[in-house]
Amino acid sequence: MSGRVGKPRNIFLVWLIWPLITLGVYHFVWYYKVNREARDFDRRIEVNPAYAVLAVLVGWLVIVPPFVSVYNTGQRIADMQKAAGMQPSCNPWIGLILMIVAGLHALYYQHELNQIWTHYGNPAEGEQVPLAA
């Protein structure tokens, strides 16, 4: 079984710079891409990236959906680490807490994703890599 590699990104650009420049729009683009990368990396991870973005974008109207979505995204990253043959280090509870603290979950989650791509030797985005589990 194999999966497609995602894009390594600078964690500070993802968390602070691009969202400031784009007035917050980049965060939703990044969130979509992260969830799409999870789906493309391991087909066993079931996620609709558009629904994940909607949960954090308009889910605030019902309060709960953004928290569930951020937690689930952290769990998907941990599942990706496991599929890569790594010891899962991404903790969705930490991501959830960091979401409340200045949106730091983006920085944390991107750092965890970058570890996966580094594990594979930073291949080109979209390249097929073997999955361990």
C-alpha positions in Angstrom: 0.0 0.0 0.0 1.2 3.5 -0.8 0.2 7.1 -0.3 0.9 10.5 -1.7 3.2 12.9 0.1 1.9 16.3 1.1 3.7 19.6 1.2 6.1 20.5 3.9 5.4 24.1 5.0 7.0 26.6 7.3 5.2 26.4 10.6 5.4 30.1 11.3 4.2 31.1 7.9 1.2 28.8 8.3 0.3 30.0 11.7 0.9 33.7 11.6 2.2 35.3 8.4 0.0 34.0 5.7 -3.2 34.3 7.8 -2.3 37.9 8.6 -1.6 38.8 5.0 -4.8 37.2 3.7 -7.0 38.4 6.6 -7.5 34.9 7.8 -8.5 33.2 4.6 -5.2 31.2 4.3 -6.1 29.3 7.5 -9.1 27.8 5.9 -7.2 27.0 2.7 -4.4 25.4 4.8 -7.0 23.4 6.8 -8.6 22.1 3.6 -5.2 21.1 2.3 -4.1 19.3 5.5 -7.3 17.2 5.5 -7.0 16.5 1.8 -3.4 15.4 2.4 -4.5 13.0 5.1 -7.0 11.4 2.8 -4.5 11.2 -0.1 -1.7 9.8 2.1 -3.7 6.9 3.5 -7.0 5.9 1.8 -8.1 4.3 5.1 -8.5 7.8 6.6 -12.0 8.9 5.7 -12.4 12.7 5.6 -14.2 15.1 3.4 -11.9 18.2 3.5 -14.8 20.5 2.5 -16.9 19.4 5.5 -13.9 19.8 7.8 -13.5 23.4 6.6 -17.2 24.1 6.9 -17.1 22.8 10.5 -14.4 25.4 11.5 -15.8 28.2 9.3 -19.5 28.2 10.1 -19.7 25.5 12.8 -19.3 28.3 15.4 -23.0 28.9 15.1 -23.6 25.6 16.9 -20.4 25.9 19.0 -19.3 22.2 19.0 -18.3 21.4 15.3 -15.0 23.4 15.2 -13.7 21.6 18.3 -14.7 18.2 17.0 -13.1 19.0 13.6 -9.8 20.2 15.1 -9.7 17.1 17.4 -10.4 14.8 14.4 -7.7 16.5 12.3 -5.2 15.8 15.0 -6.3 12.2 15.2 -5.9 12.0 11.4 -2.3 13.3 11.6 -1.6 10.7 14.3 -3.0 8.0 12.1 -0.8 9.3 9.2 2.3 9.0 11.5 1.3 5.5 12.4 0.8 4.6 8.7 4.2 6.0 8.0 5.7 3.6 10.5 6.4 6.3 13.0 5.4 6.4 16.7 2.4 8.7 16.7 3.4 12.0 18.4 0.5 14.1 17.4 -2.0 14.4 20.3 -5.4 15.8 19.2 -6.1 17.0 22.8 -3.0 19.2 22.6 -4.2 20.5 19.3 -7.6 21.2 20.8 -6.1 23.2 23.7 -3.8 25.0 21.3 -6.7 26.0 19.2 -8.0 28.0 22.1 -4.6 29.6 22.6 -4.2 32.0 19.7 -4.9 29.3 17.1 -1.6 27.6 17.8 -3.0 24.3 16.6 -2.0 25.2 13.0 1.6 25.6 14.1 1.5 22.3 16.1 -0.3 20.3 13.4 2.0 21.5 10.6 5.0 20.6 12.7 3.7 17.1 13.1 3.0 16.8 9.4 6.4 18.0 8.5 7.9 15.2 10.6 6.1 12.7 8.4 7.5 14.2 5.2 11.0 14.3 6.8 10.6 10.6 7.8 10.4 9.9 4.1 13.3 12.1 3.2 11.3 15.1 2.0 10.2 13.7 -1.4 8.4 16.0 -3.9 4.8 16.8 -3.1 2.5 14.2 -4.6 5.1 11.5 -4.9 4.0 8.0 -3.9 5.6 6.5 -0.8 5.1 3.1 0.8 3.0 2.9 3.9 4.2 0.7 6.9 0.8 -0.2 8.4 
